[in-house]
Amino acid sequence: MESARSATVAAELPEQATPPGTAGRILVAGLELFAEKGFSGTSIRDIGGRLGINSATLYSHYRSKEHVLAALVLLGHQELHTRLQRALVASRGGPAEQLVALVRAHVLAHAEYPLLALVANAELHALGSEAAAPALALREQSWQLLLAVLDEGVRCGEFTVADPLLAAAAIVSMGRQVAHWYGPRQPYTPTQIAETFSGYALAVAGAAHYEREGT
């Protein structure tokens, strides 16, 4: 991650999932610094200094720098998985409609919280196995949601893709990349990007006969 990226995009967290008070402020400061300098380049003093608090105050909320990162990584994966679940439940119709709903939710999560998505994905490797396990479990569950839709689409003839695993990897990678370039200077809204990318996902899946609402 480059510092130029964090300079153009605000460090924001989902309000409903952010701890109140100092604990939440620590997470925002950690997000800013991990996005600017990476986990290894950030010290616990850096985080405290960003907030104007001493290390003792910070340690009363998070036992280490790794605990700050673990909280952010888990928050990012929880936000995405919750959005995907809700999108799938709200979707009506067959696999094509479900795929559109999942991709829209995936892209919007990465466009609306780009720094959180970047840190949650790029710095996950810095966590120990125990700290990373909850986020990895959510990641696997999210992956299975998408793969199940693609598999069902192939089974019922809505999709013609030869390899659903590779199709899923391409669709997920496409959505994750949004966090690397989307920001307030782009001439697109998150909704426009989500709508366009859902069309790309349908093409990857081979849903040639799917017609969108209003077409």
N, C-alpha and C positions, 0 to 999 in steps of 0.2 A: 504494500500500500504506500502511496506517496502522500507527503504532507500537502501538496497542492490540492489533492482530492478533498481532504478534510477542511481546507480553507474555503472551499466553494459550497460545501454542503453542511447544514447544521447538524449537530449531534443531538438527535431526538430519540426518545424511547416511548413505547406505547404507554400512555398515561395510566390506563387501567392496570398495567402490570408492573409499574415502577413503584418501589417502596417510597413512602412519604419521608419528608424531612431530609436530614443529612445523609441517610443511607442512599436515597435516590440521587442526591447531588453528587455523591461519590461515584455512582455508576455513570452518570453523565460525564464527569471529569475523566474517569477511566476510559470511557468510550472515545472521547476527544483525543486523549493521549495515545491510546493503542492505535487509533486510526492514523495519527500523525507520525508516530515513532515506532510502532510495533510493540508487542508485548516485551520482547527482550530489551528494547531501548528505553523502556519506561520504568522508573523506580517508584516505590511507594511514596517517597518524598516528593516526587514530581506530582503525583496525584493530590497529595495534601497541599502542596504549594499552589496548585491550580485553584484550590478552594479556599486557601488561607487558613487551613486548620493544621494542627500538629499531628504527628504520627500516632500518638496515643489516642486521640479522638478517632482517627481513621480505623485503628486496630479494634476499637470498641464495636465497630460495625462489621468489619471484614478482617479476618485473621491474617491475610497475606494478599499480595498482589495477585496471586493465582486465584484466590477466592473472588476477587473483583471480576477477573476475566471469566471465571466459571459462571458467575451470576449473569453476566452479559451474554455469554454463549448460550446458556440455557434459556434466557429470556427471548433471544432471537429465534431459537428453534421452537419454543413454545408458541410464539406469536405466529410463525409460519404454519405450524401444524394445526393450530386452532382455526386459522383462516381456511386451510384446505378442507378440514372436516366440515366446517360450516358451509363452504361452497358446494361440497358434494351432497350434503343433506338437502340443501336448497335447490339443487339442480333437478330438473324434471326432464324426462326423456331417456334416450339411450346413451351409449358410450361417447358418441360425438359431443352431445350436450354436456356430459360430465367432464370430458377432456377440456372443453372450452372453459367451464367453470373453474377447474383446477388451475389452468394456466393463467386465467385472469387473476385469481387469488394469489398465485405465486409471484407474478410480475408486480402486482400492486404492493405486496409486502416488501419487495426489493426496491421499488421506486419510492415508496413512502418513508422507509427507514433504511436508506442506503448504507450509512456508516455502520449501523447495527448489523446489517447483513454481511458487510465486508469483514467486520471483526469476528462475527460468529463463525464465518466460514474459513477465513484466512488464518485465524489464530487458534482454532480448535486444536491443532497439533501441539500447541504449547502446554496443554493441560495434561496432567497425569491421567492414567487410565480410569481411576476412580472418579475423578472430577469430570472427566469427559463423558462418562457412561450415560448419564441421563439425556444429554443432548444427542449422543449417538443413537440411543434408542428411539428418540423422537424422529431423527433423520431417517432411520430405517422404516418407521411407521409411515412417514410421509412418502417415501419411495414406494412402498407397497401399495399405497392408495393409487398412485399414478400407474404403476405396473398392472394392477388389477383391472383398471379401466381399459388400458391398452389390450390386455389379454382378452377381455370380454369382447372388445370391439373386433378383434381378429376372429374370435370364436363365432360370433353372430354374423360376420360378414360386413360389418360397417367399416372396418379398417383392412387395408391390404398390405400393411408393412410386414416385411419378411422376418424382422428381428425386433420384437417389442423391447428387449433389454437395451439395445442400442438406440432405439427411438426414444425411450425414457431418458437415457443419458443425454441425448441431444437436446431434448426439451428442457430438462432441468438446467443444463449448462447455459442455454439461451436465456432463461429467466434470471439465473444468478448474475450474468454479465451486466444486467441492467444496473445493478448496484455500483458498477465500476464507472459508468458514464452518465447516468441520469442525474440531473440537478435543475435548479431554478432557471438556469440559462438556456435550457433546451427548449426548442419550439414545439414541444409536445406535452400534453398532460399525461399523468400516469394512466388514466383511463384509455386514452388513445393508444398508448404503447401496449397496454394489456389486451385491447381489442385486436390490434394488429398481430401481436405475437400469438394470440390464440388461433388466428388464421394460419400462421406459420406451423403451429403444432399440428393442426389438422392435416396440413400438407405432408408433414413428416410421417404422420400416422397413415396416410393414404386414404383419407376420408373424402374422396373425390365428389361424392354425391350429396354431401351435407350442405344444407342451405340455412343461412342465418336468419334469425327473426327479422322481418321487415324487408327481406330480399325476394 
